[in-house]
Amino acid sequence: MPDDEHRIDERLIRKINAYLEKNRDPSTPVTNLLDPEELRSRLDLTLPEGGCSLDDLYRVIDEYLEHAVRTGHPQYFNQLWSGFTLPGFLGEVITGLTNTSMYTYEVAPVATLMEMELVQRMGRLAGFEDPEGLFLTGGSNGNLQAMMIARNRALPEVKHAGFTRDARLAAFVSEEAHYSFEKAANILGLGMERVIKVGTDEAGRMLPEDLEQKIEDSRAAGLRPFFVGATAGTTVKGAFDPCERIVPLARRHGLWFHVDGSLGGTALLSPRHRHLLDGLEQADSFVWNAHKLMGLPLICSVFLVREKGRLLASNSVDGADYIFHDDGHGASDLGPLSLQCGRRPDALKLWLSWKYYGDTGYAERVDRFFDLAAYAEEIVRDTEELELMAPRSSVTVCFRYRTPGIEDLNAFNLRLRRELARSGRSLVNYGFLGEDMAIRLVIANHELTREDVELFFRNVLSAAESLLNPS
Ligand SMILES: Cc1ncc(COP(=O)(O)O)c(C=O)c1O
């Protein structure tokens, strides 16, 4: 029988369900991490000249799944996203099935309307009355996009003429901000050194007094401050910069005020936690990753601007009439707003998911994340061998293992984290807080329970024990 390329084989459905079922079994390893050479030797990565059969392809899919990290497993804490949701998965399946691009209404009519609806909805949650916005490829690009609009506002001639001189622009973000701000400064021709790092308090929140000082210092040094990026949910400590206190400084100094809510934007959905973003309503732009705490498959990220027209003015170009036609639907084309040409309909999966869980489902989820993170913090505080490395602000808990006999705590905790990964029992990441390594537990999987958190710490303690007393 010839291969049928236009029918989804039941085998695939069975494989997907078996994979999902195993995710929920705590005895399933989160990862079977192998060195690249070892993994390469186990896979057939050659691309045959004559192709292969669908049966062969299904065998390769089995291998892929066998070695894939189980990011939907309840012991996967490695990134700021985790877990599996059916509505999100359905959105991905329908996206693949219908395979379109978001540049014109004509080729993505429903997805365009869904995207418009979500931009309005999410923008209003941010406190923007009549927002402009669109989905883009993540928080990094949201930060880039914000800095680009700010640059074009500060130097209107640059969009067309480029830099004709060193404008000596200076941007300000906290020392805990994401590295993408530096990448943005690189791409935009500002220079990474022009991203000036503002000090933070112990919890990792930007210090407004230091921001003011750094703005004044940079002026005195002949620089031209143009942008401040606050973070709502920093990458390691999960801290929320005090937007309300940054707004007046941004206004007084004429800076574009952007908020990176890649991680913490989702707190807007919880009446209990949305106060963490107070002041956001006065920001100029905002990026919010739904693929983090809203649990959508990567990528799903929305960028919002308070003043309509700024995004379009920054991104529009001439010479695109081969694709954008003024013939009835042109006003609904989202392409001119975007830095991309082809763009996936990421709004679809978010819209489906929001429809399914509702506002209350998401509010409960956010509250559960915070409660579970508080529980994890409590376990750390109550366990003699564990040390909390920073005050907890939201869904990340930074800690390390420590007992009197250990001389080099960084080296030991690195080994501990590696041992956990090697055993496949839990996968968790780490960062450095100053000189000290901290294991960063992230609560981001909507199915997590207190038992999963307890198991994680039992795994940590038993991995430490096996390193201290190898049998
Ligand atoms: C605070 C913050 N901003 C931006 C990003 C980058 O987001 P993305 O991976 O979607 O580009 C991250 C990623 O973890 C982040 O934590």
The ligand as an SDF file (V2000), in Angstrom:
LIG
                    3D

 16 16  0  0  0  0  0  0  0  0999 V2000
   12.5510   39.0720   31.7870 C   0  0  0  0  0  0  0  0  0  0  0  0
   12.7560   38.4400   30.4440 C   0  0  0  0  0  0  0  0  0  0  0  0
   12.7200   39.2080   29.3440 N   0  0  0  0  0  0  0  0  0  0  0  0
   12.8910   38.6900   28.1080 C   0  0  0  0  0  0  0  0  0  0  0  0
   13.1000   37.3490   27.9440 C   0  0  0  0  0  0  0  0  0  0  0  0
   13.2970   36.8000   26.5710 C   0  0  0  0  0  0  0  0  0  0  0  0
   12.1090   36.2640   26.1440 O   0  0  0  0  0  0  0  0  0  0  0  0
   12.0680   35.3360   24.8280 P   0  0  0  0  0  0  0  0  0  0  0  0
   12.7530   34.0730   25.2060 O   0  0  0  0  0  0  0  0  0  0  0  0
   10.6180   35.1840   24.5670 O   0  0  0  0  0  0  0  0  0  0  0  0
   12.7800   36.0830   23.7600 O   0  0  0  0  0  0  0  0  0  0  0  0
   13.1580   36.5190   29.0550 C   0  0  0  0  0  0  0  0  0  0  0  0
   13.3970   35.0790   28.8850 C   0  0  0  0  0  0  0  0  0  0  0  0
   13.4000   34.2980   29.7600 O   0  0  0  0  0  0  0  0  0  0  0  0
   12.9810   37.0770   30.3360 C   0  0  0  0  0  0  0  0  0  0  0  0
   13.0500   36.3310   31.4320 O   0  0  0  0  0  0  0  0  0  0  0  0
  1  2  1  0
  2  3  1  0
  2 15  2  0
  3  4  2  0
  4  5  1  0
  5  6  1  0
  5 12  2  0
  6  7  1  0
  7  8  1  0
  8  9  2  0
  8 10  1  0
  8 11  1  0
 12 13  1  0
 12 15  1  0
 13 14  2  0
 15 16  1  0
M  END
$$$$
